[in-house]
Each structure stands twice: as structure tokens, then as C-alpha cells.
Amino acid sequence: MNTAPITSWDGAEVYYTFADKPAVVGFLILAGVAACVYTIFRMAAHEMHMAKKHG
């Protein structure tokens, strides 16, 4: 059963050349998650530091 509305790639504006490579997609997802987690921890550390400084 083919439910995709795409019947041709003619006129496509973007090709994701790594979409069929799960290792690359997994790496990009992990990199994004790591960046978010790092940012949250750095913000928390900064907030604790400022609370001690001004508290």
C-alpha cells in the first residue's frame, strides 16, 4: 500500500543525501540532544553561581 503523495522528484527543492543513512541521522539527533542538555546544565550552574553571589 503506497500512501505517499509524492509520485516524482521533479521540482523538489531539497534533497537530504543522508536520509537513508541511520548512523548520520542518529548522530545528528544525539548532537542536538547533547547541545540542549549542555545548555540546560550551563544555565543551571550559572543561576546557582549568581544566587550564591547575590544571595
mmCIF file of the N, C-alpha and C atoms, coordinates in Angstrom:
data_MODEL
# 
_entry.id   MODEL 
# 
loop_
_atom_site.group_PDB 
_atom_site.id 
_atom_site.type_symbol 
_atom_site.label_atom_id 
_atom_site.label_alt_id 
_atom_site.label_comp_id 
_atom_site.label_asym_id 
_atom_site.label_entity_id 
_atom_site.label_seq_id 
_atom_site.pdbx_PDB_ins_code 
_atom_site.Cartn_x 
_atom_site.Cartn_y 
_atom_site.Cartn_z 
_atom_site.occupancy 
_atom_site.B_iso_or_equiv 
_atom_site.pdbx_formal_charge 
_atom_site.auth_seq_id 
_atom_site.auth_comp_id 
_atom_site.auth_asym_id 
_atom_site.auth_atom_id 
_atom_site.pdbx_PDB_model_num 
ATOM 1   N N  . MET A 1 1  ? 0.839  -1.175 0.000   1.00 0.00 ? 1  MET A N  1 
ATOM 2   C CA . MET A 1 1  ? 0.000  0.000  0.000   1.00 0.00 ? 1  MET A CA 1 
ATOM 3   C C  . MET A 1 1  ? 0.887  1.242  0.000   1.00 0.00 ? 1  MET A C  1 
ATOM 4   N N  . ASN A 1 2  ? 0.848  2.020  -1.021  1.00 0.00 ? 2  ASN A N  1 
ATOM 5   C CA . ASN A 1 2  ? 1.644  3.229  -1.148  1.00 0.00 ? 2  ASN A CA 1 
ATOM 6   C C  . ASN A 1 2  ? 0.737  4.428  -0.916  1.00 0.00 ? 2  ASN A C  1 
ATOM 7   N N  . THR A 1 3  ? 0.895  5.082  0.242   1.00 0.00 ? 3  THR A N  1 
ATOM 8   C CA . THR A 1 3  ? 0.043  6.219  0.575   1.00 0.00 ? 3  THR A CA 1 
ATOM 9   C C  . THR A 1 3  ? 0.767  7.550  0.409   1.00 0.00 ? 3  THR A C  1 
ATOM 10  N N  . ALA A 1 4  ? 2.018  7.529  -0.049  1.00 0.00 ? 4  ALA A N  1 
ATOM 11  C CA . ALA A 1 4  ? 2.769  8.769  -0.215  1.00 0.00 ? 4  ALA A CA 1 
ATOM 12  C C  . ALA A 1 4  ? 2.208  9.570  -1.387  1.00 0.00 ? 4  ALA A C  1 
ATOM 13  N N  . PRO A 1 5  ? 2.021  10.876 -1.185  1.00 0.00 ? 5  PRO A N  1 
ATOM 14  C CA . PRO A 1 5  ? 1.503  11.699 -2.270  1.00 0.00 ? 5  PRO A CA 1 
ATOM 15  C C  . PRO A 1 5  ? 2.562  12.041 -3.326  1.00 0.00 ? 5  PRO A C  1 
ATOM 16  N N  . ILE A 1 6  ? 3.818  11.721 -3.037  1.00 0.00 ? 6  ILE A N  1 
ATOM 17  C CA . ILE A 1 6  ? 4.899  12.058 -3.969  1.00 0.00 ? 6  ILE A CA 1 
ATOM 18  C C  . ILE A 1 6  ? 4.975  10.982 -5.040  1.00 0.00 ? 6  ILE A C  1 
ATOM 19  N N  . THR A 1 7  ? 4.846  11.395 -6.283  1.00 0.00 ? 7  THR A N  1 
ATOM 20  C CA . THR A 1 7  ? 4.955  10.449 -7.396  1.00 0.00 ? 7  THR A CA 1 
ATOM 21  C C  . THR A 1 7  ? 6.202  10.715 -8.228  1.00 0.00 ? 7  THR A C  1 
ATOM 22  N N  . SER A 1 8  ? 6.835  11.888 -8.040  1.00 0.00 ? 8  SER A N  1 
ATOM 23  C CA . SER A 1 8  ? 8.023  12.224 -8.810  1.00 0.00 ? 8  SER A CA 1 
ATOM 24  C C  . SER A 1 8  ? 8.862  13.230 -8.018  1.00 0.00 ? 8  SER A C  1 
ATOM 25  N N  . TRP A 1 9  ? 10.177 13.176 -8.227  1.00 0.00 ? 9  TRP A N  1 
ATOM 26  C CA . TRP A 1 9  ? 11.062 14.123 -7.569  1.00 0.00 ? 9  TRP A CA 1 
ATOM 27  C C  . TRP A 1 9  ? 11.289 15.375 -8.413  1.00 0.00 ? 9  TRP A C  1 
ATOM 28  N N  . ASP A 1 10 ? 10.647 15.475 -9.538  1.00 0.00 ? 10 ASP A N  1 
ATOM 29  C CA . ASP A 1 10 ? 10.782 16.665 -10.378 1.00 0.00 ? 10 ASP A CA 1 
ATOM 30  C C  . ASP A 1 10 ? 10.263 17.878 -9.613  1.00 0.00 ? 10 ASP A C  1 
ATOM 31  N N  . GLY A 1 11 ? 11.035 18.933 -9.593  1.00 0.00 ? 11 GLY A N  1 
ATOM 32  C CA . GLY A 1 11 ? 10.634 20.158 -8.921  1.00 0.00 ? 11 GLY A CA 1 
ATOM 33  C C  . GLY A 1 11 ? 10.956 20.178 -7.434  1.00 0.00 ? 11 GLY A C  1 
ATOM 34  N N  . ALA A 1 12 ? 11.572 19.125 -6.915  1.00 0.00 ? 12 ALA A N  1 
ATOM 35  C CA . ALA A 1 12 ? 11.948 19.115 -5.497  1.00 0.00 ? 12 ALA A CA 1 
ATOM 36  C C  . ALA A 1 12 ? 13.037 20.153 -5.269  1.00 0.00 ? 12 ALA A C  1 
ATOM 37  N N  . GLU A 1 13 ? 12.932 20.877 -4.166  1.00 0.00 ? 13 GLU A N  1 
ATOM 38  C CA . GLU A 1 13 ? 13.892 21.938 -3.886  1.00 0.00 ? 13 GLU A CA 1 
ATOM 39  C C  . GLU A 1 13 ? 15.021 21.485 -2.981  1.00 0.00 ? 13 GLU A C  1 
ATOM 40  N N  . VAL A 1 14 ? 14.813 20.432 -2.203  1.00 0.00 ? 14 VAL A N  1 
ATOM 41  C CA . VAL A 1 14 ? 15.830 19.984 -1.251  1.00 0.00 ? 14 VAL A CA 1 
ATOM 42  C C  . VAL A 1 14 ? 15.952 18.466 -1.324  1.00 0.00 ? 14 VAL A C  1 
ATOM 43  N N  . TYR A 1 15 ? 17.186 18.003 -1.342  1.00 0.00 ? 15 TYR A N  1 
ATOM 44  C CA . TYR A 1 15 ? 17.468 16.577 -1.245  1.00 0.00 ? 15 TYR A CA 1 
ATOM 45  C C  . TYR A 1 15 ? 18.314 16.365 0.011   1.00 0.00 ? 15 TYR A C  1 
ATOM 46  N N  . TYR A 1 16 ? 17.872 15.514 0.905   1.00 0.00 ? 16 TYR A N  1 
ATOM 47  C CA . TYR A 1 16 ? 18.668 15.167 2.076   1.00 0.00 ? 16 TYR A CA 1 
ATOM 48  C C  . TYR A 1 16 ? 19.441 13.903 1.739   1.00 0.00 ? 16 TYR A C  1 
ATOM 49  N N  . THR A 1 17 ? 20.709 14.055 1.425   1.00 0.00 ? 17 THR A N  1 
ATOM 50  C CA . THR A 1 17 ? 21.500 12.940 0.927   1.00 0.00 ? 17 THR A CA 1 
ATOM 51  C C  . THR A 1 17 ? 21.823 11.923 2.006   1.00 0.00 ? 17 THR A C  1 
ATOM 52  N N  . PHE A 1 18 ? 21.651 12.278 3.275   1.00 0.00 ? 18 PHE A N  1 
ATOM 53  C CA . PHE A 1 18 ? 21.966 11.354 4.351   1.00 0.00 ? 18 PHE A CA 1 
ATOM 54  C C  . PHE A 1 18 ? 20.715 10.720 4.958   1.00 0.00 ? 18 PHE A C  1 
ATOM 55  N N  . ALA A 1 19 ? 19.566 10.932 4.384   1.00 0.00 ? 19 ALA A N  1 
ATOM 56  C CA . ALA A 1 19 ? 18.314 10.430 4.958   1.00 0.00 ? 19 ALA A CA 1 
ATOM 57  C C  . ALA A 1 19 ? 18.270 8.913  5.010   1.00 0.00 ? 19 ALA A C  1 
ATOM 58  N N  . ASP A 1 20 ? 18.992 8.244  4.131   1.00 0.00 ? 20 ASP A N  1 
ATOM 59  C CA . ASP A 1 20 ? 18.993 6.780  4.138   1.00 0.00 ? 20 ASP A CA 1 
ATOM 60  C C  . ASP A 1 20 ? 20.170 6.207  4.915   1.00 0.00 ? 20 ASP A C  1 
ATOM 61  N N  . LYS A 1 21 ? 20.849 7.052  5.686   1.00 0.00 ? 21 LYS A N  1 
ATOM 62  C CA . LYS A 1 21 ? 21.987 6.609  6.495   1.00 0.00 ? 21 LYS A CA 1 
ATOM 63  C C  . LYS A 1 21 ? 21.638 6.799  7.973   1.00 0.00 ? 21 LYS A C  1 
ATOM 64  N N  . PRO A 1 22 ? 21.129 5.755  8.628   1.00 0.00 ? 22 PRO A N  1 
ATOM 65  C CA . PRO A 1 22 ? 20.682 5.890  10.012  1.00 0.00 ? 22 PRO A CA 1 
ATOM 66  C C  . PRO A 1 22 ? 21.774 6.335  10.975  1.00 0.00 ? 22 PRO A C  1 
ATOM 67  N N  . ALA A 1 23 ? 23.015 6.008  10.700  1.00 0.00 ? 23 ALA A N  1 
ATOM 68  C CA . ALA A 1 23 ? 24.108 6.416  11.596  1.00 0.00 ? 23 ALA A CA 1 
ATOM 69  C C  . ALA A 1 23 ? 24.252 7.940  11.604  1.00 0.00 ? 23 ALA A C  1 
ATOM 70  N N  . VAL A 1 24 ? 24.153 8.552  10.452  1.00 0.00 ? 24 VAL A N  1 
ATOM 71  C CA . VAL A 1 24 ? 24.275 10.010 10.367  1.00 0.00 ? 24 VAL A CA 1 
ATOM 72  C C  . VAL A 1 24 ? 23.079 10.683 11.035  1.00 0.00 ? 24 VAL A C  1 
ATOM 73  N N  . VAL A 1 25 ? 21.885 10.179 10.765  1.00 0.00 ? 25 VAL A N  1 
ATOM 74  C CA . VAL A 1 25 ? 20.686 10.739 11.375  1.00 0.00 ? 25 VAL A CA 1 
ATOM 75  C C  . VAL A 1 25 ? 20.755 10.581 12.894  1.00 0.00 ? 25 VAL A C  1 
ATOM 76  N N  . GLY A 1 26 ? 21.178 9.420  13.370  1.00 0.00 ? 26 GLY A N  1 
ATOM 77  C CA . GLY A 1 26 ? 21.328 9.190  14.807  1.00 0.00 ? 26 GLY A CA 1 
ATOM 78  C C  . GLY A 1 26 ? 22.347 10.127 15.423  1.00 0.00 ? 26 GLY A C  1 
ATOM 79  N N  . PHE A 1 27 ? 23.473 10.328 14.728  1.00 0.00 ? 27 PHE A N  1 
ATOM 80  C CA . PHE A 1 27 ? 24.491 11.260 15.233  1.00 0.00 ? 27 PHE A CA 1 
ATOM 81  C C  . PHE A 1 27 ? 23.937 12.674 15.344  1.00 0.00 ? 27 PHE A C  1 
ATOM 82  N N  . LEU A 1 28 ? 23.203 13.118 14.337  1.00 0.00 ? 28 LEU A N  1 
ATOM 83  C CA . LEU A 1 28 ? 22.639 14.470 14.375  1.00 0.00 ? 28 LEU A CA 1 
ATOM 84  C C  . LEU A 1 28 ? 21.630 14.629 15.512  1.00 0.00 ? 28 LEU A C  1 
ATOM 85  N N  . ILE A 1 29 ? 20.833 13.599 15.737  1.00 0.00 ? 29 ILE A N  1 
ATOM 86  C CA . ILE A 1 29 ? 19.878 13.654 16.848  1.00 0.00 ? 29 ILE A CA 1 
ATOM 87  C C  . ILE A 1 29 ? 20.622 13.705 18.175  1.00 0.00 ? 29 ILE A C  1 
ATOM 88  N N  . LEU A 1 30 ? 21.622 12.840 18.349  1.00 0.00 ? 30 LEU A N  1 
ATOM 89  C CA . LEU A 1 30 ? 22.404 12.845 19.592  1.00 0.00 ? 30 LEU A CA 1 
ATOM 90  C C  . LEU A 1 30 ? 23.135 14.168 19.795  1.00 0.00 ? 30 LEU A C  1 
ATOM 91  N N  . ALA A 1 31 ? 23.646 14.741 18.738  1.00 0.00 ? 31 ALA A N  1 
ATOM 92  C CA . ALA A 1 31 ? 24.333 16.033 18.848  1.00 0.00 ? 31 ALA A CA 1 
ATOM 93  C C  . ALA A 1 31 ? 23.347 17.120 19.284  1.00 0.00 ? 31 ALA A C  1 
ATOM 94  N N  . GLY A 1 32 ? 22.144 17.097 18.748  1.00 0.00 ? 32 GLY A N  1 
ATOM 95  C CA . GLY A 1 32 ? 21.132 18.074 19.145  1.00 0.00 ? 32 GLY A CA 1 
ATOM 96  C C  . GLY A 1 32 ? 20.712 17.912 20.589  1.00 0.00 ? 32 GLY A C  1 
ATOM 97  N N  . VAL A 1 33 ? 20.509 16.669 21.012  1.00 0.00 ? 33 VAL A N  1 
ATOM 98  C CA . VAL A 1 33 ? 20.144 16.406 22.407  1.00 0.00 ? 33 VAL A CA 1 
ATOM 99  C C  . VAL A 1 33 ? 21.278 16.831 23.340  1.00 0.00 ? 33 VAL A C  1 
ATOM 100 N N  . ALA A 1 34 ? 22.507 16.502 22.975  1.00 0.00 ? 34 ALA A N  1 
ATOM 101 C CA . ALA A 1 34 ? 23.660 16.882 23.798  1.00 0.00 ? 34 ALA A CA 1 
ATOM 102 C C  . ALA A 1 34 ? 23.774 18.396 23.918  1.00 0.00 ? 34 ALA A C  1 
ATOM 103 N N  . ALA A 1 35 ? 23.537 19.115 22.837  1.00 0.00 ? 35 ALA A N  1 
ATOM 104 C CA . ALA A 1 35 ? 23.599 20.578 22.882  1.00 0.00 ? 35 ALA A CA 1 
ATOM 105 C C  . ALA A 1 35 ? 22.525 21.140 23.810  1.00 0.00 ? 35 ALA A C  1 
ATOM 106 N N  . CYS A 1 36 ? 21.334 20.583 23.761  1.00 0.00 ? 36 CYS A N  1 
ATOM 107 C CA . CYS A 1 36 ? 20.247 21.046 24.644  1.00 0.00 ? 36 CYS A CA 1 
ATOM 108 C C  . CYS A 1 36 ? 20.557 20.754 26.100  1.00 0.00 ? 36 CYS A C  1 
ATOM 109 N N  . VAL A 1 37 ? 21.021 19.541 26.392  1.00 0.00 ? 37 VAL A N  1 
ATOM 110 C CA . VAL A 1 37 ? 21.346 19.164 27.771  1.00 0.00 ? 37 VAL A CA 1 
ATOM 111 C C  . VAL A 1 37 ? 22.487 20.029 28.300  1.00 0.00 ? 37 VAL A C  1 
ATOM 112 N N  . TYR A 1 38 ? 23.505 20.234 27.503  1.00 0.00 ? 38 TYR A N  1 
ATOM 113 C CA . TYR A 1 38 ? 24.631 21.084 27.908  1.00 0.00 ? 38 TYR A CA 1 
ATOM 114 C C  . TYR A 1 38 ? 24.157 22.493 28.233  1.00 0.00 ? 38 TYR A C  1 
ATOM 115 N N  . THR A 1 39 ? 23.302 23.044 27.382  1.00 0.00 ? 39 THR A N  1 
ATOM 116 C CA . THR A 1 39 ? 22.792 24.393 27.607  1.00 0.00 ? 39 THR A CA 1 
ATOM 117 C C  . THR A 1 39 ? 21.999 24.474 28.906  1.00 0.00 ? 39 THR A C  1 
ATOM 118 N N  . ILE A 1 40 ? 21.159 23.488 29.163  1.00 0.00 ? 40 ILE A N  1 
ATOM 119 C CA . ILE A 1 40 ? 20.359 23.486 30.396  1.00 0.00 ? 40 ILE A CA 1 
ATOM 120 C C  . ILE A 1 40 ? 21.261 23.402 31.624  1.00 0.00 ? 40 ILE A C  1 
ATOM 121 N N  . PHE A 1 41 ? 22.255 22.523 31.603  1.00 0.00 ? 41 PHE A N  1 
ATOM 122 C CA . PHE A 1 41 ? 23.151 22.409 32.748  1.00 0.00 ? 41 PHE A CA 1 
ATOM 123 C C  . PHE A 1 41 ? 23.985 23.664 32.945  1.00 0.00 ? 41 PHE A C  1 
ATOM 124 N N  . ARG A 1 42 ? 24.445 24.270 31.868  1.00 0.00 ? 42 ARG A N  1 
ATOM 125 C CA . ARG A 1 42 ? 25.227 25.504 31.997  1.00 0.00 ? 42 ARG A CA 1 
ATOM 126 C C  . ARG A 1 42 ? 24.365 26.647 32.544  1.00 0.00 ? 42 ARG A C  1 
ATOM 127 N N  . MET A 1 43 ? 23.106 26.722 32.114  1.00 0.00 ? 43 MET A N  1 
ATOM 128 C CA . MET A 1 43 ? 22.206 27.757 32.641  1.00 0.00 ? 43 MET A CA 1 
ATOM 129 C C  . MET A 1 43 ? 21.970 27.534 34.133  1.00 0.00 ? 43 MET A C  1 
ATOM 130 N N  . ALA A 1 44 ? 21.754 26.276 34.543  1.00 0.00 ? 44 ALA A N  1 
ATOM 131 C CA . ALA A 1 44 ? 21.526 25.975 35.955  1.00 0.00 ? 44 ALA A CA 1 
ATOM 132 C C  . ALA A 1 44 ? 22.757 26.323 36.781  1.00 0.00 ? 44 ALA A C  1 
ATOM 133 N N  . ALA A 1 45 ? 23.944 25.991 36.282  1.00 0.00 ? 45 ALA A N  1 
ATOM 134 C CA . ALA A 1 45 ? 25.182 26.310 37.003  1.00 0.00 ? 45 ALA A CA 1 
ATOM 135 C C  . ALA A 1 45 ? 25.350 27.821 37.135  1.00 0.00 ? 45 ALA A C  1 
ATOM 136 N N  . HIS A 1 46 ? 25.054 28.539 36.081  1.00 0.00 ? 46 HIS A N  1 
ATOM 137 C CA . HIS A 1 46 ? 25.155 29.998 36.120  1.00 0.00 ? 46 HIS A CA 1 
ATOM 138 C C  . HIS A 1 46 ? 24.166 30.585 37.125  1.00 0.00 ? 46 HIS A C  1 
ATOM 139 N N  . GLU A 1 47 ? 22.943 30.076 37.120  1.00 0.00 ? 47 GLU A N  1 
ATOM 140 C CA . GLU A 1 47 ? 21.933 30.574 38.054  1.00 0.00 ? 47 GLU A CA 1 
ATOM 141 C C  . GLU A 1 47 ? 22.346 30.308 39.497  1.00 0.00 ? 47 GLU A C  1 
ATOM 142 N N  . MET A 1 48 ? 22.886 29.119 39.777  1.00 0.00 ? 48 MET A N  1 
ATOM 143 C CA . MET A 1 48 ? 23.336 28.811 41.141  1.00 0.00 ? 48 MET A CA 1 
ATOM 144 C C  . MET A 1 48 ? 24.499 29.704 41.546  1.00 0.00 ? 48 MET A C  1 
ATOM 145 N N  . HIS A 1 49 ? 25.407 29.936 40.621  1.00 0.00 ? 49 HIS A N  1 
ATOM 146 C CA . HIS A 1 49 ? 26.538 30.818 40.908  1.00 0.00 ? 49 HIS A CA 1 
ATOM 147 C C  . HIS A 1 49 ? 26.055 32.231 41.222  1.00 0.00 ? 49 HIS A C  1 
ATOM 148 N N  . MET A 1 50 ? 25.141 32.745 40.449  1.00 0.00 ? 50 MET A N  1 
ATOM 149 C CA . MET A 1 50 ? 24.626 34.108 40.681  1.00 0.00 ? 50 MET A CA 1 
ATOM 150 C C  . MET A 1 50 ? 23.803 34.172 41.963  1.00 0.00 ? 50 MET A C  1 
ATOM 151 N N  . ALA A 1 51 ? 23.086 33.114 42.297  1.00 0.00 ? 51 ALA A N  1 
ATOM 152 C CA . ALA A 1 51 ? 22.297 33.099 43.534  1.00 0.00 ? 51 ALA A CA 1 
ATOM 153 C C  . ALA A 1 51 ? 23.236 33.145 44.752  1.00 0.00 ? 51 ALA A C  1 
ATOM 154 N N  . LYS A 1 52 ? 24.357 32.426 44.698  1.00 0.00 ? 52 LYS A N  1 
ATOM 155 C CA . LYS A 1 52 ? 25.317 32.459 45.795  1.00 0.00 ? 52 LYS A CA 1 
ATOM 156 C C  . LYS A 1 52 ? 25.998 33.820 45.890  1.00 0.00 ? 52 LYS A C  1 
ATOM 157 N N  . LYS A 1 53 ? 26.276 34.402 44.730  1.00 0.00 ? 53 LYS A N  1 
ATOM 158 C CA . LYS A 1 53 ? 26.961 35.690 44.687  1.00 0.00 ? 53 LYS A CA 1 
ATOM 159 C C  . LYS A 1 53 ? 26.088 36.816 45.239  1.00 0.00 ? 53 LYS A C  1 
ATOM 160 N N  . HIS A 1 54 ? 24.785 36.775 44.908  1.00 0.00 ? 54 HIS A N  1 
ATOM 161 C CA . HIS A 1 54 ? 23.877 37.847 45.300  1.00 0.00 ? 54 HIS A CA 1 
ATOM 162 C C  . HIS A 1 54 ? 22.943 37.456 46.436  1.00 0.00 ? 54 HIS A C  1 
ATOM 163 N N  . GLY A 1 55 ? 23.096 36.260 46.966  1.00 0.00 ? 55 GLY A N  1 
ATOM 164 C CA . GLY A 1 55 ? 22.155 35.767 47.965  1.00 0.00 ? 55 GLY A CA 1 
ATOM 165 C C  . GLY A 1 55 ? 22.624 35.961 49.337  1.00 0.00 ? 55 GLY A C  1 
# 
